[in-house]
Every structure is written in structure tokens, then in C-alpha cells.
Amino acid sequence: MGDLEALATQLRSLRETLRTQMNNATAADSDRLYLQILEINHRVQMLNSLLFSTGTAQLAAHQDALKAATEEVGDAIRDIEGLANVIGAVKNILGIVDGVIDLLA
């Protein structure tokens, strides 16, 4: 599995985790999670389009940051009462993904 494909898979997994958390959230929190899911979907679509057109050498440099940011999301989800932490962690991941996409686009 290539680096871009692995990143897209990682984001899909995050998306499913957030969808599961929506079932346990208040309506307002569920709406906030849904907005993050939409952002993740957008990044997955962008990565999918890059899969067929770009090399991934630059992605390796970001793997540690992506792994750490993904773990941060997992930690925040464990404490869903801290939804602001979940949103912040997702935004952190999306910022890193945006940087990777910008490098490769």
C-alpha cells in the first residue's frame, strides 16, 4: 500500500470513528462532528485524485506527525466530553494533510 493510499485509509478510519461518536453526542456536538467529517471527506477526495498522479517521497517526512496527530484524536475521543479537543485534534490532522496535499499538487 502506498503512502498516499495509507493516509487516505487512515483518514477514512478517523471518519468512521467520528461517525460512531456522533451517536453518543448531543445534537449540537453531533453537528460539530459532522462538519469535521465533511472536512475529512474533502481531504480523502483530494488524496484519491493525487493517488494516480503524484509520487509520495515528501509524504514520508510527515508520517510521524500524522501518526502523532491521529493518536491525539484517539485520546480525545476517549473523553468525548472534551469535544473541543476532538475538533482541535481533527483540525490539526487536516492541517498536516493540507500541507502534504499542497506539496504534492
N, C-alpha and C positions, 0 to 999 in steps of 0.2 A: 504494500500500500504506500503510495507516495505521500510526501509531506502535506501537500495541499488537500489531498483526499483525507488524510488523517485529521487535519484541522477541521475540515467540513464535518467529519464524523463526530469529532469532539463537540462541535457546536450543536449538531443535531441531538446529541445526548443531553447537553445542557438544556436545550429547548424542551425535551421531554420531561426532564426533572422539574423545570419551571411549570410546565403544564400540570404535572401532578400536584405541585404546591398550590396551584390555583384552587383546587378542590378544598383545601384546608384554610383558605384565606377569606377575609371579609370581602364584600363586593368592591370596596374602594381599593383594597390591596390586590384583589384579583385583576382589576383594571390596570393597575401599575405593572403587575407581572406580565399581562398581555402585551403591553407596549414594549416591554423588553423582548418578548417572544417575537414580535414583529421585527424588531431591530436585528435579532439573531437570524431570522428568516432572510432578511435582506443580505446579510453577510454571507450566508450559505449560498445564496443565488450568485453572488459576485464570485465566490470561490469556485463554484461549479463552472462558471464561464471561463475562469482562468485555468482550470484543470487541463483544458485542451490547447492552451496557447502559450504557456509560460513554464520556464524551468523554476526550480524551487531551492536553489542554493542559498538564497538570502533567508528563507524561512527557518533554516536550522538555527540561525543566530537568535531567533525569537522563541524557540521551543521551550527553554527554561522559564521564560517569563509567562508564556501561555500556560504551562503546567502549573506554575505557582498561582496564577490568577484563577485557573479552574478549581484548584484546591480551595482557594479563598471563597469561591462561590459555594462549594460544598459545605464549608464550615458555616457560612452564613445561612444556608438553607436549613442546617441542623437546628438553628434557632430562628424559626420563621417569624417570631415576634420582632426580630430585628430586620424587618423587611427593607429598611433603608440600607442596611448593609448588603443585602442581596442585590438590590438595584445598583448600588455603588460598585459592587464586585463585577456585575454583568457589564456595566459601563466600562470598567477597567479592561475586561476581556475584549469588548468591542473596539476600544481604542487601540489595543495592540493589534487586533485583526485588521483594523483600518490601516494601520501603518504597514502591515505586511502587504495588504492589497495595493496600497499606493506604490510600494516598492516594485511590485510585480506587474502592475497595469501599465 
